[in-house]
Amino acid sequence: MSFIIAGTGSCAAQTNIDNTFFEKIIDTSDKWITTRTGIKNRTFLTDESLTDIATKSAIAALEEACISADELDFIICATLQGDYIMPSLSCMIQKNIGAHCPAVDINAACTGFLYALDIADSYFKSDKVRNILIVCADNMSKFLDFSDRSTCILFGDGAGAVVLKNGNSLKYINITAHGDKEILYIKGTQHKLPFIEKSMQEKDDNYLKMDGQKVFKFAVSTVTEDIKRALSDSNIDSSLIKYFILHQANQRILECSQDFLKEVPEKFPKNLNNLGNTSAASIPILLDELNKTKKIKKGDLILLSAFGGGMTSGTAIIEWSY
């Protein structure tokens, strides 16, 4: 016995930023961005906070699952960082929705949703919980260097959530890590310290840094191998998968995965063209869109796969249950 997905919710940031915005501040063009990434628009937080949109996504998932916040046994929040270092984003969500259960943040970067599902699986199998809320939310815009055209065009802010209940929908899950701090990272902020000489203190530079070519190679090789292993270990043929719901990082990565599996484009839904890379939130946001538009039906098999800084990766196969 593990879990079923009983409800989904999502909330994008409120300010739409299209590619023409970047034409005004850096040496780039709509054509250059679209050709290389598939992204046309993304949304950034301005008047709202990350806690606000994370809370909205949580409430939407609870409403669809037809349970109250009082019925939650655990809240897992996947995020790079909430609005505060402490309290955690999960604790702020707990407060806002009126829950009374334990709450914890995890950081597996863009693979956060898969990591959260794996943790939830263990809790259900140990019979410690009946209902778990997972919220994935990231404010990527605050980490971006808007003079670096290789990174600032890629990301957006957003939140997605699911409510899990006891059930047997999980058919396979596996998560991995390949420790690396060189190809994709954000340094922590270091305040000036009175007991360290000024010349020895590092300059604040907590922007996202990425070696695009190495990240691309890691993504394509890891996602394709993870999917191959998932289908083999679960003894499920790829033709039986209704949708391959992959982390929305780059159109080229989606196309490479599609070519590897020799599947039609329709089985690889996407929303990165309108939202950009929303980090851990990308898969649950897309899942909510497919659910709300009735494109996923009871009995459908979906495969989820992501990669992220760390470097991390994860893949799951789930049977839709409602």
N, C-alpha and C positions, 0 to 999 in steps of 0.2 A: 504494500500500500504506500503510495506516495501522494501526488497531488493532481488536481485539475485546475485549469485556469477558469475562474468563475466570473471574472469581470475585468474590463480594461478601461483605461482612461489616459488622456494626454492633454498637454497644453503647451503650445509654442509661445515664444516671446512675442511681444506686441508690435515691435517696430520692424517693418520689412525693409531689408537692404538689398537692392538688386545690383547687378554687376556694374551698372553705370556709376554707382557711388564710388567704386574703386578706380574707375577711369579718371576721377577728379583728384585723387590723392596719391596714386602711384602709377608707375609706367606699366599699364596693362590695358586690356580691352575686353568687352563682353565676349567677343569671338575667341580670344585667347583663353579665357577662363572656361567658357562652355566646352570648347574642344578638348581641353586637357582634364576637365573634372566632371562635366555634365551638370554643373551647378549654375543656376540662373539667379536664384534668390536665396536669402537666408534671413532669419529673424534674430534680433538682438534685444536684450533686456535694457529698458531705459527707465520708465516710471515704476515698473513692478520689480520685485525681488525674486531671486531664485526660490526662496521659501514660498512666495505667493503662487508661482506656477506649479511647484511641486505639490502644494496643498490642493490646488484645483484638480490636478491629475489624480490624486489619491481619492478625493471625494467622488469624482466621476466613476472610478473603478469600484468603490464601495457601493455606490448606488446601483450599478449594473449587477453586482454580485448579490444585491438584496441583503446586505448585512450592515449592522451599525458598527461604529468605531469601537464600542464597548466589547464587541465580540472578537476583536483581534487579539491574537496571542503573541504576535511578534511583528515588528516593522523592520525591514531591511532597506536601507537606502544606499544606492550605488552612486557615488559622486566623486569628482576630483577634490572638491571643496565646497562646502555650503557658504552661506552668507557670513558665518562665523567659523573660526577655528574650533571654538567651543562656545555654546552648546552645539552638538552635532545637528546636521540638517534633519536627520531622522527624529531627533527629540523635538525640533521645532514643528515638524509635521504632526507628531503625536499630540503636541499641545493644541495645534490649530484644529485638528479634527475631533479632539476630545477623547482620545484613546487613553488606556491605562496600562498598556503592555510594555515590555522591554523594547528598546529601539536602538539600532546600531548603524553606523555608516561603514561602508567598505569602499576601497579604492582599487579597482582593477582596470582603470581607465575605460576605454571603449568596450571592453569585454565585461563590464560590471553587471549587466543583466544576466549573463550566463553564470557568472560567479554567484550571484544572488539566488538564482534558481537551484544551483548545486547545494548551497547552504540550506535552503528551504527543504530540499529533498531529504537531507539528513535529519532535519527536525521532524518531518512527517514520519519518516521511517522509524524514528525512536519513540514515536507516539507521544511527543511532548506538546504538540499543537494541533489545532483544528483549522485555524484561519491565519494566514500570513499575508501582510501587505508588502509588496515590493515597489519602491519608487526609485526611478533612475532620473537624475536631474543634473544638468551641468550648465554653468555660465561660462562658456568658452571665450566669449568676447573679452572678458577681463584679463585673459592670459595672452592676448594676441598683440604682436608688434605690427602696427598698421603701416609700417614702412617696409615690411617684408612681404612681397607679393607672393612668395611661395607658400606662405602659411595663412595669412589673414583672410584670404578669399575662401578658405575651405570650410570654415566652421560656423555654426549657429548655436543659439541657446534654446533649450527646450526641456520638457519633462514628460515622462511616460510612467504609467503604473499598471500593475496587475494585482488582483486578489486571488490567492490560492486557497483551495479547500482540499480536504482529504479526497483521494481518488486514484485512478490508475491511468491517467493520460500520458504520463512521462514514459517514453519507450527507450530513451537513451540520453545520457548526458556525460560529457567529459570536458574538463578544463585543464589548461596547461599554463606553464610559465617558463620563459627563457630569459633569465635576468640580463638586462642590458640597459645602461643609462646613457648610451652614446647617440643612438639614432632617433630617439623621440623622448623629450624630457621637458620638464618645467622645474627650474630650481626654486627652492624655498626662499622666502624673504629673510634676510639676516639683518637685524637691527644693529646699530652701532653699539659696541660694548666698551665700557670704560677701562677694562683691564686688558684690552688688546690694542696694540699700537695702530694708529690710524692707517699707516702705510700697509699694514698686513691685512686690513679688513677688505673683503671683496666688495666690488661695486654691485649695487642692486641691479639684477638683470633677470627678473623672474618671468620673462616671456617664454612662450612655447617655442622650442627649437626642434627642427626635424630635418633629417636627411631623407628627402623624398624618395630617391631611388632605392635606398636600402629598405625603407618602410614598405614601398611597393613590392619589392621582391619577397620580403617577409610575409606580407599579407597574402599574396597570390599563392606562394608555396604552402603556407600554413593552413589557410582556409581550404584549399583543394585537398590537402592531405587529411585534414580533420574531417572533411565531409566524406572522403573515401573510407576512412576508418569507421565513421559513424554508421554508414550504410552497410559495411561489411560486418561489423560487430553486432549490429541489430538484425542482420539478415533481412534487410528491407531493400528492395530494388528502387532505384532512383525514379523509375516511372510511376511509383506509387505515391511519391511526394507531390502534394498539391502545390505548395509554394516553398521555395528556398528564400527565406527571409534573412538576408545578410546585412551586416553592419554597413550603414550608408556612408562610406568614406569617399569613394571615387568611382565614377562610372566605369572606368577602365578595369578596375578590380572586379566589379560585377560581371563585366563582359568576359574576362578571363575565366572566371569561375563557371560561367555559363558554357563557354567553349569546352572547358575540361569535362564537364558532365554531359556535353552534347544534348543539352535541353533547349527548349524554345524560350525566347525572351519573356513570354507571358508568365512563366513560372518564377520569374525573378522580379517581384514588385519593387518599386523604388519611390522615394520621396525626396531624395537628396537634391533634385533639381529645384525644389522649392524651399527646403529647410537647411541644406548644407549638412555637414557632419555635426550632429548633436551629441557626439560621444556616447556614453552609456545609454542615453535616452533614445538613440536612433531606432533600435529594434522594437522596444515597447511602443514608441509613437507609431511606427509603421504597422505594428500588430493591431493597435487600436483602430487605425484607419481601415484596415482590411476587415476588422470585426464590425465596425459601425456601418460599413457599406455592404455588409452581408456577403462579402466575397469568400469568407471562410464559413464552412458549414459543418454541422455535427458529423464526426467520423473522418473528416479530412486530416491527413498527415501533413504537418509542417516541419521543416527543418530550419533551425536557427543557428547562425554561425557568426562569430565576431572575432576581431583581433584588436589589440590596443597596446598602448605604452606599457612597458614593464620588462620584456614584452610578454603579453598575455594572449591567450586565445581560448575559445570555448565553442562547443557545438552541442545541440540538443535536438531530439526528435520528439514531437508532442502530437498526440491525437486530440483534435478539437472536440470538446465535450458538450457543447450546447448550441 
